[in-house]
């Protein structure tokens, strides 16, 4: 993805010094979907993508992917922030949750994506 995408906001909102603790049940529910898991794996490298880009990457409809991204954001496993409109909402995994390449740390569990 190019850094010059005109549909993305100039910069994401500032990250808090400490990320909020996640509810393990809610987070694992969000992560445990055969639709949402590939999205997590795609965003794990730190890229920020809007709903349209994620839908295109998986060949799925915009509304369906939008709902899946909202589940991930509500659970706290990804951050989401508004774009120009709802189709341009941008999602990413905060750097604080990515301590090393291919590793996600959600506080209650560490996921090594290189082994999945």
VENNORTA-V35937 format. One record per pair of residues at least 12 apart in sequence whose ideal C-beta (glycine too) atoms are under 8 Angstrom apart, sorted by sequence separation. I is the first residue (numbers start at 1). J is the second residue. If there is no record, write none. Layout:
i->(I I)
j->(J J)
//
This chain:
i->(42 79 102 78 79 51 78 79 39 42 51 54 78 79 77 51 73 39 72 38 66 69 77 66 69 66 35 62 39 35 39 77 39 36 40 35 39 50 33 36 43 51 52 12 36 51 52 40 50 51 54 33 40 50 51 39 50 8 50 51 30 49 50 8 30 48 49 7 48 49 30 31 48 7 30 47 1 29 31 46 1 30 46 1 26 27 43 26 27 43 44 46 26 27 43 1 23 46 22 23 40 22 44 22 20 45 19 44 44 15 40 12 13 12 44 9 41 9 9 8 19 41 7 7 19 12 19 15 27 8 12 15 31 7 9 15 27 28 8 22 24 22 24 21 22 19)
j->(54 91 114 91 92 65 92 93 54 57 66 69 93 94 93 69 91 58 91 58 86 89 97 87 91 89 60 87 65 64 68 106 69 68 72 68 72 83 68 71 78 86 87 48 72 87 88 77 87 88 91 71 78 88 89 78 89 48 90 91 71 90 91 50 72 90 91 50 91 92 74 75 92 52 75 92 47 75 77 92 48 77 93 49 74 75 91 75 76 92 93 95 76 77 93 53 75 98 75 76 93 76 98 77 76 101 76 102 104 79 104 79 81 81 113 81 113 82 83 83 94 116 83 84 96 90 97 94 106 88 92 95 111 88 90 96 108 109 90 106 108 107 109 107 108 107)
//
